[in-house]
Amino acid sequence: MESIFVATETVPKRPISLGRQLNFAAGASMSMCNALLDAHGLTLPQWVVLSVLWAQDGLTVGAIAEYTGNNLPATSRILDRMVEKSLLRREEDAQDRRTVRIMLCPAGDRLRPLARFHEQVNDALMAGFTPQETSQLLALLDRVEQNARAVIRSETSDESNGGNRTA
């Protein structure tokens, strides 16, 4: 027997919130990407790692973390899963044994046709946008990111000054 949920509560109107809108848009975009990549056995974070290694194989974990925007522990976990799937391997650097390089395995290299996946995603997300609107949106999002980073730098600076704000 099928049950039907009937809402008995009135949900409050959502406030105008850029953070909420960005969060929902990012979540929907990531879900779309993961659905498209699932047929290839990949997640979006794994595709991002592959995309940088297709451009330059043999990067360090730190360089991959910087490219992906993830912290080192999160990057290491992503890489661990990719090594388990035989997409990548860790290799000791020939000049510095303390350094580990991340190398593509044949299975990871075979996925190279996905290198332009981001263009498919951009086309889907920007459907109906004019080139000018697309350019403007990307510029505005860049400004939002820079503003957020400026606040983080300011807060970090305030903490290092003993919590005293400098005017």
N, C-alpha and C positions, 0 to 999 in steps of 0.2 A: 504494500500500500504506500503510495507516494504522499509525502507530507509537504504542505506548502507553508512557507514561512510568511507570516503577515506581520509587518512592523506595527507595533502598538505605541512606539515612542516617536516623538518628533525630535529629529536630530538638529542641534543648533546650527545656524548658518556659519559656514567656515569664514574665518577672518581673511582678509587679503594678506597673503604671506608669500613673499618671493621664495623663501626657504622651502615652504611646503610645495609650491609649484615646481621648483627645481627638483626636489626630492621625488615627487610623483612622476615627473617627466623622465628623470634619470632611471627610476625603477622600471617604468614602462619600456624605455629604450633598452635597458639591460635584459629584460625579459624577452623582448623581440630578438635581440642578438643571440641570446642563449638558445631560443627556439630554432633559429636558423642554423646555428652551429652544432646543435645536437646531432644532426644527421652525420656529422663528421667526427663525433665523439669528443667535441671540444666545448669548453666554456669560454665566455668572453675574456676573462683574465688570461686563460691559456692562449687564446688567439693573439692577444696583445704581446705576450712573450714571444710567440713564434714570429710575429710580424717584425719585431726588432731584430731577431736572430736571422731572419731571411735577409734583412738589410745588412747586417754585420754579425756574422757568426763568431762565437768565441768571446762574448762579453763576460764580464764579472757579474756576480750576483748584485753588487752595488750599482753597477751601471744599468742593469735591468730594472732594479728597484727605482732608480731615478727616472728612467724612461716611462715606467708604468704608473708612477705616482704612488706605489705601495711602499710600506715600510719593509725593512729587511726580513723580519720574521714572516710576514705575510708572503713576501716574494719567495722565500725559501720553501714555504709550504706548497705554493703553486708549483715550483720547480720540482719538489719531491714527487708530487702526483704525476707530473709530466715525465720524470725519469722512470717511475713505475710503469707508465704506459709506453715506454721505449721511444718517446718522442725526442728526448734529450738525454745527454750524458754529461757528467761532471768530469773535467779533465784538469790535471795539475798543469800549471803554467810552466813552460820549459825554462824560462829565465828566473822565475821566482816560485819555488815550490809551495810557498805559503798562499799563493794566489790560485784560485780555482776558476777555470773558464767553463762556461756553459756552451756546449756544442750540440748542433742538430744531429739527430740520428736519421737514418734513411726514412723512417716512418714520419718524422717531423718534416723532412724535406719534401716528401710526397704530397704534403698538404699545401705546398707553395702556391698552387692555383688560387688559394684563399687570400693571397697577399693583398688583393684589392677589395676585400670584403667591406672595408670601411666606406668605399664608394657606394656600394649597394645600400648600406645602412643610411648614409647621408641622403641618397636619393629617396628612400622611403620616409625618412624623418622630415625632409624638406619638401615633400610633395606639395605642390600648389604655391610654393614660395617663389617670388621673382629672384633673380640673381642679386639684385640690390637688397631685398629683404634678408636673404641668406647671409650676405656679407654684413649687414647691419646687426643681425641677431648674433653672429659669431663675435663681432666686435663688442657688443654689449655684454655678452657672457664673459668675455675676456676681462672687461672692466669690473664685473661683479667678482670674478676670481681675484683680481688684483686688490680690490677693496677688502675682501675677506682676509687675504694674506697680510695686508697692511695692519688690520686690527690685530691679527695674531702676533705680528712683529711688535706692535705697540704694547700688547699685554705681556709678552715675554720680556720686553725691555722694562716694563713697570715692575715685574716680579724681581728682576735682577737688581733693581734700585730699591729693594726692600719694600715694595708696594707703594712707594711714593710716585705719584704721577708728576711728570715734568710738563710744564706748560710751554 
